[in-house]
Amino acid sequence: MTTTVQVGASAPAPAAGRRLGTWEDDALCAQTDPEAFFPETGQSSRQAKQICAACPVRTECLDYALAHRGLTGVWGGLSPHERAQLRNQP
């Protein structure tokens, strides 16, 4: 059973607000506790990254996150800081 996850407006869950028939339909984060993807400052994001590592749409998720700056939380297995570093690579 798939559960749609909702969190605060400033930090939408990766699968929130999705359209049917998109890569988000297969995202493991939609079936998981959203708290793992939005750790408090100083808390580990290890659990979210483990889920992302097994996700069949991790690449699509990361592509989306790289194209949409300002997203909070773990997307495609990377934190906001890690995504910024990736964008800044030559």
SVG drawing of the C-alpha trace seen along z (x, -y; Angstrom):
<svg xmlns="http://www.w3.org/2000/svg" viewBox="-2 -28 38 30">
<polyline fill="none" stroke="black" stroke-width="0.4" points="0.0,0.0 1.4,-3.4 0.9,-6.3 1.1,-9.9 3.3,-11.9 2.6,-15.5 4.9,-17.9 5.2,-21.6 5.0,-23.9 8.6,-25.0 9.8,-21.4 7.6,-19.3 8.2,-15.6 9.9,-14.4 6.6,-12.7 4.2,-15.4 2.2,-17.3 2.9,-14.7 1.1,-13.9 0.0,-10.4 2.2,-8.5 5.5,-10.2 8.7,-8.9 7.3,-9.9 4.9,-7.0 7.8,-4.6 9.7,-6.7 10.3,-4.8 10.1,-8.0 6.4,-8.0 6.1,-4.8 8.4,-6.0 8.4,-8.3 9.1,-11.8 10.9,-12.8 13.9,-10.8 14.3,-13.0 14.2,-16.3 16.6,-15.8 17.0,-18.6 20.3,-20.4 23.0,-18.1 21.0,-14.9 22.0,-12.2 20.5,-11.8 21.8,-8.2 18.4,-6.6 17.1,-8.7 20.3,-8.1 19.9,-4.3 16.3,-4.4 17.5,-6.5 20.2,-4.1 17.6,-1.3 15.1,-3.5 14.5,-2.7 14.0,-6.4 17.0,-7.9 18.5,-9.3 15.2,-11.0 14.8,-12.4 18.3,-13.8 17.9,-15.4 14.7,-17.0 16.4,-18.3 19.3,-19.7 16.9,-21.5 14.9,-23.0 17.2,-24.9 16.0,-25.7 14.6,-22.3 15.2,-21.2 15.8,-17.7 17.4,-14.7 16.5,-14.3 18.2,-11.6 20.4,-10.6 22.0,-14.0 21.6,-16.7 21.1,-20.4 24.8,-21.0 25.9,-18.0 23.6,-19.0 25.1,-22.5 28.6,-21.0 27.6,-18.9 26.2,-21.9 29.4,-23.8 31.7,-21.1 33.3,-22.1"/>
</svg>
